[in-house]
Amino acid sequence: MLAGPLAAALPARAASAAPAFLHGVASGDPLPDGILLWTRVTPTPEAIPGSGTGPDTEVEWVVATDRALTSIVAKGSVTATAALDHTVKADVRGLKPATDYYFRFSAGGTDSPVARTRTAPAADAAVANLRFGVVSCANWEAGHFAAYRHLAARSDLDAWLHLGDYIYEYGSGEYAARGTVVRPHAPAHEILTLADYRIRHATYKTDPDLQALHLRAPVVAIWDDHEFADNAWSGGANNHTEGAEGTWAARQAAAKQAYFEWMPVRPALAGTTYRRLRFGKLADLSLLDLRSFRSQQASTASGSVDDPDRTLTGRAQLDWLKAGLKASDTTWRLVGNSVMISPFAIGSLSADLLKPLAKLLGLPQEGIALNTDQWDGYTDDRRELLAHLRANAIRNTVFLTGDIHMAWANDVPVDAGTYPLSPSAATEFVVTSVTSDNLDDIVKAPEGTISAITSPVIRAANRHVHWVDTDRHGYGVLDLTGDRAQMDYYVLSDRTDPDATSSWVRSYRTRSGTQKVERTYDPV
């Protein structure tokens, strides 16, 4: 049995030469005719994640229309190598649209669990309904992933969206649950090298609730900063010291390589995650990479938030997004967006809450104006995008956002200062964290008490904000019909309890053609 700092990346098992599937199986990026399958095989007990050792191993896969795998429609094999940390992917094509499939991997006489996946509807299909789980910010040391377990228990998800911070890079104890490590991750130190990032990804993939959700439905994932380091930008990060921690270029390359090895994600362009998926005539989903191309945050670099030479998206990605939104012929244009696009002014919060809020947002705690890590720090990109939506009469754009460990339901105004007398260009649903600390955790107050104080103040200063909850952990379920897009918000009883219960707390929707959010009083 393994011991030491790498043990968490590999569940205990009897010493054996037989290959094992210890990190689950997954699928992602559904297409009308295909799906991406993923697993990691441990060919020998010594071939642990990040070790760079272990023999080449042939891994077979099958896809069938039934769970018993008797009606096989596709099969193949791929070689797992140490060069890719013994992770494998199979990009399966030739499948039928809008269809449930089941798949399994096998190696050396050992079978993986059988997983369900689902293809996207045909591009020209009239689709009555789509339903997606929506999550972000899952910090291993801050709790258990009960949110994933509750989503896995559902039987109605076409896919689930992970909007960033699938892993965290910190050393043990640096970022836990109100300062308490609920469960230690591996490696114990801050991750810097390719081996480090591989081990951290592997640790996360041992979580039973995360494995259960990957077994149940395909994921559509983008990265945010903690897949690299806190408040990352194209040339560095707040949580990176050039020299002492190596070069940023080397660390960024290591993080990206491990991400694409360990996640069922197709890189649309080399080294990025921006790409677009379509779900019939009902919706398309533009997925953004808001870390690889951005300028340094204005709070730590010269230049103001309004500087037109500073960018969040990079020119090529912004042009791609604008062109895709304009050309879209679907009812809904969803944007997977890792940081909040809606403007956010602090309002008249008391001094004792300003400092914790600054800490939560990663801002200088001696003074807080706005969160320059989100679109507020790159106002020229936002102005150009929202003006494009208005000038081209592009309706039904819905931003789906994570990052800030709070739940929000927002209109996205063209001019926040004159709203609601001026128009809204889009709407935004922000989901809270799965486990990462939010405002009440930083203040160390009972859950709900801080939100009761801050929410009215935030809403008074931001008239486009319909709801904000600063205190709870959980997930969202997005339901689409031709008439409306609705987000149901669910919260967990206790993120530190592996058996935490889940309860519905609020729902908001945007009706087709309105570009505005309204409350609705029942979940779908």
Backbone hydrogen bonds, N-H to C=O, Kabsch-Sander energy under -0.5 kcal/mol:
donor,donor_aa,acceptor,acceptor_aa,energy
7,A,4,G,-1.7
9,A,6,L,-1.5
10,L,7,A,-1.8
20,A,42,T,-1.6
22,L,20,A,-0.8
23,H,40,R,-0.6
26,A,38,W,-2.3
28,G,36,L,-2.0
29,D,219,V,-1.8
31,L,34,G,-3.0
34,G,31,L,-0.6
35,I,92,V,-1.7
36,L,28,G,-2.1
37,L,35,I,-0.6
37,L,90,A,-2.9
38,W,26,A,-2.7
39,T,88,V,-1.8
40,R,24,G,-0.7
41,V,86,H,-2.1
42,T,20,A,-3.3
47,A,44,T,-1.6
48,I,46,E,-2.3
51,S,48,I,-2.1
57,T,80,A,-2.3
59,V,78,V,-2.9
60,E,58,E,-0.5
60,E,106,S,-2.9
61,W,76,G,-2.7
62,V,104,R,-2.0
63,V,74,A,-2.8
64,A,102,Y,-3.1
65,T,71,S,-1.8
69,L,66,D,-1.7
72,I,70,T,-0.9
73,V,63,V,-2.9
74,A,63,V,-1.6
76,G,61,W,-2.1
78,V,59,V,-2.5
80,A,57,T,-3.3
80,A,78,V,-0.5
84,L,81,T,-1.1
85,D,82,A,-1.9
86,H,81,T,-3.3
87,T,84,L,-2.0
88,V,39,T,-2.7
90,A,37,L,-2.0
92,V,35,I,-2.2
92,V,90,A,-1.2
95,L,33,D,-2.8
98,A,120,A,-1.7
99,T,96,K,-0.6
101,Y,117,T,-2.2
102,Y,64,A,-2.8
103,F,115,A,-2.2
104,R,62,V,-1.7
106,S,60,E,-2.4
107,A,110,T,-2.5
110,T,107,A,-2.3
112,S,105,F,-3.1
115,A,103,F,-2.4
116,R,215,L,-3.2
117,T,101,Y,-2.8
119,T,99,T,-1.9
120,A,31,L,-1.6
125,A,122,A,-2.0
127,V,125,A,-0.8
128,A,126,A,-0.5
130,L,480,L,-1.7
132,F,478,L,-2.6
133,G,159,A,-1.5
134,V,476,G,-2.7
135,V,161,L,-2.3
137,C,164,G,-2.4
138,A,165,D,-2.3
139,N,137,C,-0.7
140,W,138,A,-0.7
142,A,139,N,-1.1
143,G,140,W,-1.1
144,H,495,R,-3.1
146,A,144,H,-0.9
148,Y,145,F,-0.9
149,R,145,F,-1.3
150,H,146,A,-2.5
151,L,147,A,-1.9
152,A,148,Y,-2.6
153,A,149,R,-1.5
154,R,151,L,-1.2
158,D,131,R,-3.0
159,A,131,R,-1.0
160,W,218,P,-2.1
161,L,133,G,-3.3
162,H,220,V,-2.3
163,L,135,V,-2.6
163,L,161,L,-0.6
172,S,188,A,-3.7
174,E,171,G,-2.0
177,A,141,E,-0.6
177,A,180,T,-2.6
178,R,176,A,-0.9
180,T,177,A,-2.1
182,V,141,E,-3.1
182,V,180,T,-0.7
191,I,169,E,-2.0
197,Y,193,T,-2.5
198,R,194,L,-2.4
199,I,195,A,-2.5
200,R,196,D,-2.4
201,H,197,Y,-2.5
202,A,198,R,-2.5
203,T,199,I,-2.3
204,Y,200,R,-2.1
205,K,201,H,-2.1
206,T,203,T,-1.5
207,D,204,Y,-1.9
211,Q,207,D,-2.5
212,A,208,P,-2.1
213,L,209,D,-1.9
214,H,210,L,-2.3
215,L,211,Q,-1.8
216,R,212,A,-0.7
216,R,213,L,-0.9
217,A,213,L,-1.7
219,V,27,S,-2.5
220,V,160,W,-2.6
222,I,162,H,-2.2
228,F,225,D,-2.4
229,A,225,D,-1.7
232,A,229,A,-0.9
233,W,236,G,-3.3
234,S,294,R,-2.0
236,G,233,W,-1.1
238,N,230,D,-1.1
238,N,231,N,-0.5
239,N,230,D,-1.5
240,H,237,A,-1.2
242,E,240,H,-0.7
243,G,246,G,-1.4
244,A,242,E,-1.2
245,E,241,T,-2.6
246,G,243,G,-1.5
251,R,247,T,-1.9
252,Q,248,W,-3.3
253,A,249,A,-2.1
254,A,250,A,-2.1
255,A,251,R,-2.5
256,K,252,Q,-2.5
257,Q,253,A,-2.4
258,A,254,A,-2.5
259,Y,255,A,-2.2
260,F,256,K,-2.5
261,E,257,Q,-1.9
262,W,258,A,-2.6
263,M,259,Y,-1.6
265,V,263,M,-2.2
268,A,266,R,-0.6
272,T,269,L,-2.4
275,R,287,L,-1.2
277,L,285,L,-2.2
279,F,283,A,-3.3
280,G,121,P,-0.8
281,K,125,A,-2.9
282,L,279,F,-1.0
283,A,279,F,-1.2
284,D,332,W,-1.7
285,L,277,L,-3.3
286,S,334,L,-2.9
287,L,275,R,-3.2
287,L,285,L,-0.6
288,L,286,S,-0.5
288,L,336,G,-2.4
290,L,288,L,-0.6
295,S,311,T,-3.3
300,T,297,Q,-1.6
307,D,304,S,-1.5
310,R,307,D,-1.7
318,L,314,G,-2.2
319,D,315,R,-2.5
320,W,316,A,-2.2
321,L,317,Q,-2.6
322,K,318,L,-2.7
323,A,319,D,-2.6
324,G,320,W,-2.2
325,L,321,L,-2.4
326,K,322,K,-2.2
327,A,323,A,-2.3
328,S,324,G,-1.2
331,T,281,K,-2.1
332,W,282,L,-2.3
333,R,396,N,-2.8
334,L,284,D,-2.8
334,L,332,W,-0.6
335,V,398,V,-2.4
336,G,286,S,-2.7
337,N,335,V,-0.8
337,N,400,L,-3.0
346,I,369,A,-0.6
349,L,347,G,-0.7
353,L,350,S,-1.6
354,L,350,S,-1.6
355,K,351,A,-1.3
357,L,353,L,-2.1
358,A,354,L,-2.5
359,K,355,K,-2.1
360,L,356,P,-2.5
361,L,357,L,-2.3
362,G,358,A,-0.6
362,G,359,K,-0.8
363,L,358,A,-3.3
367,G,364,P,-1.0
372,T,370,L,-1.1
374,Q,371,N,-1.3
375,W,340,M,-1.7
377,G,374,Q,-2.4
378,Y,375,W,-1.9
379,T,305,V,-1.7
380,D,305,V,-0.6
381,D,378,Y,-0.5
382,R,378,Y,-1.5
383,R,379,T,-2.9
384,E,380,D,-2.4
385,L,381,D,-2.3
386,L,382,R,-2.9
387,A,383,R,-2.4
388,H,384,E,-1.8
389,L,385,L,-1.9
390,R,386,L,-2.1
391,A,387,A,-3.0
392,N,388,H,-1.7
393,A,390,R,-1.3
394,I,389,L,-2.6
395,R,393,A,-0.7
398,V,333,R,-2.5
398,V,396,N,-0.6
399,F,427,T,-3.0
400,L,335,V,-3.0
401,T,399,F,-0.5
401,T,429,F,-2.4
402,G,337,N,-0.7
404,I,402,G,-1.6
407,A,469,D,-2.1
408,W,430,V,-1.8
409,A,467,W,-1.8
410,N,428,E,-2.9
411,D,464,H,-2.6
412,V,426,A,-2.6
414,V,423,P,-2.3
415,D,423,P,-0.5
418,T,415,D,-1.0
419,Y,415,D,-0.8
419,Y,416,A,-0.5
421,L,418,T,-1.8
422,S,418,T,-0.6
425,A,412,V,-2.7
426,A,412,V,-0.8
427,T,397,T,-2.0
428,E,410,N,-2.7
429,F,399,F,-2.6
430,V,408,W,-2.1
431,V,401,T,-2.6
434,V,136,S,-1.6
434,V,137,C,-1.1
435,T,137,C,-1.7
436,S,137,C,-1.3
439,L,470,T,-1.7
440,D,470,T,-0.5
441,D,438,N,-0.6
442,I,438,N,-1.9
443,V,439,L,-2.1
444,K,440,D,-1.2
445,A,440,D,-2.4
449,T,446,P,-1.8
450,I,446,P,-0.6
452,A,448,G,-1.6
453,I,449,T,-0.8
453,I,450,I,-0.7
454,T,450,I,-3.0
455,S,451,S,-2.4
457,V,453,I,-0.7
458,I,454,T,-2.9
459,R,455,S,-2.6
460,A,456,P,-2.0
461,A,457,V,-1.6
462,N,458,I,-0.9
465,V,462,N,-2.2
466,H,409,A,-2.7
466,H,464,H,-0.6
467,W,409,A,-1.1
469,D,407,A,-2.4
474,G,433,S,-2.3
475,Y,490,Y,-1.7
476,G,134,V,-2.6
477,V,488,D,-2.1
478,L,132,F,-2.9
479,D,477,V,-0.5
479,D,486,Q,-3.2
480,L,130,L,-2.8
481,T,484,R,-2.3
485,A,510,T,-2.1
486,Q,479,D,-2.9
487,M,508,Y,-3.2
488,D,477,V,-2.6
488,D,486,Q,-0.6
489,Y,487,M,-0.5
489,Y,506,R,-3.2
490,Y,475,Y,-2.8
491,V,503,S,-2.7
492,L,473,H,-2.6
493,S,501,T,-2.4
497,D,494,D,-1.8
500,A,497,D,-1.9
503,S,491,V,-2.3
505,V,489,Y,-2.9
506,R,489,Y,-1.2
507,S,520,T,-0.5
508,Y,487,M,-2.0
509,R,518,E,-2.8
510,T,485,A,-2.2
511,R,516,K,-0.5
512,S,483,D,-3.2
514,T,511,R,-2.1
515,Q,511,R,-0.6
518,E,509,R,-2.6
520,T,507,S,-2.1
